[in-house]
Amino acid sequence: MASARVANYAVPSPSHAAVNKLYDLLPELAQLERLIKAGQGRLDVRTVAQVHVAPYCLPLLVLGLGSADPEAPLVGFFGGVHGLERVGTQVVLTFLHNILNRLRWDHMLEQQLQHVRLVFMPLVNPGGMLQRRRANPAGIDLMRNAPLDAVEDVPFLLGGHRIGNWLPWYRGEAGHAMQLEAEALCHVVEEEIAGRQQAIMLDCHSGFGMRDRIWFPLAGSRVPIDSVGEIYTLKMLFDQAYPHHRYVFEPQSHQYLTHGDLWDHLYLRARKVQPDQLFLPLTLEMGSWTWVRKNPRQLLSRLGAFNPLAPHRQQRVMRTHLAFMEFLTRVACSGDRWLAGDQRDLKHRRDAMNLWYRDGTR
């Protein structure tokens, strides 16, 4: 595997003081750099773009691990699309830390990684995270920035708008190219899934509801996606393996509709390019209202509505999601078992329709 390549983070000619200040403001970047160094010889690392936030030049880093076979199943982990939701980045980094440390002694994990490729993009919006804002430095919500419109009515503002970047959930101007960060994420996903028969993505967010949720497309329509049966199978397998989990599996459209969702965009494009490919983009939406309910004073902090601030709650969150992330890596290696059988696929699609779309609009 390729050796890690670590980018320069501050320009020009960063001093130790400048780098240390950046690490104080953006500790997730410091943690990511430490993991890159710890994974030398195992990780392939590339900088796919750079975001300029004076006086810094922040890299968009992508880390790969596991099989070099271009047809091997793929699992991708993404975080930090919204700069205020630092916990998403932290969960991805925690999982990567877990894997790198286990590889020192875990022979079974070593064998598993010979059959699956893992990709990590933990910090999609470093500029927004540095500035403590949901949007990127241009004021654009990256998860409303894809060039597609919802086919049904969306909530005012929340569903994405073009009024101006002084309001949250701004999509950007009509007809303009996607933002650099959104383009980078899409490029990484499409490059990685090309030619593969199976790919699962997990994008880690926070800020909605009292329960942790696993969302799947579509966000711009209540129409079921073609892969709803496979997602139901995935849910059923996780229910069986972890019967006491607290996740709610559901289409994002059950909660609200949006314009410009990146995963809708990628899913629909993938269906056109490789219609026989199983591409399952999932979103982990951590229920931050629980943290606020237990400590309402968190609302006085800009980050408090989206992140656990108490150390013991943060530690609990870092532990909670490792099982699901590990489950995805294992199930990706076993597609020959859980995907086999046309009759079962038809039954699971019917079961999925009964569970999620019984009223005809869901």
Sequence and secondary structure as in RCSB ss.txt:
>XXXX:A:sequence
MASARVANYAVPSPSHAAVNKLYDLLPELAQLERLIKAGQGRLDVRTVAQVHVAPYCLPLLVLGLGSADPEAPLV
GFFGGVHGLERVGTQVVLTFLHNILNRLRWDHMLEQQLQHVRLVFMPLVNPGGMLQRRRANPAGIDLMRNAPLDA
VEDVPFLLGGHRIGNWLPWYRGEAGHAMQLEAEALCHVVEEEIAGRQQAIMLDCHSGFGMRDRIWFPLAGSRVPI
DSVGEIYTLKMLFDQAYPHHRYVFEPQSHQYLTHGDLWDHLYLRARKVQPDQLFLPLTLEMGSWTWVRKNPRQLL
SRLGAFNPLAPHRQQRVMRTHLAFMEFLTRVACSGDRWLAGDQRDLKHRRDAMNLWYRDGTR
>XXXX:A:secstr
         BSSS  HHHHHHHHHH HHHHHHHHHHHHTTTT EEEEEEEEEETTEEEEEEEEEEE   TTS EE
EEEE SSTT HHHHHHHHHHHHHHHHHTTT HHHHHHTTS EEEEE  S HHHHHHT SS TTS  GGG SS   
SS   TTTT B S TTSTTB   TT    HHHHHHHHHHHHHHTT SEEEEEEEEE SSSS EEEES SS SS  
TTHHHHHHHHHHHHHH TT   EEEEGGGT   SS HHHHHHHHHHHH TT EEEEEEEEE THHHHHH GGGGG
STTTTTS  SHHHHHHHHHHTHHHHHHHHHHHTTHHHHT  HHHHHHHHHHHHHHH TTS  
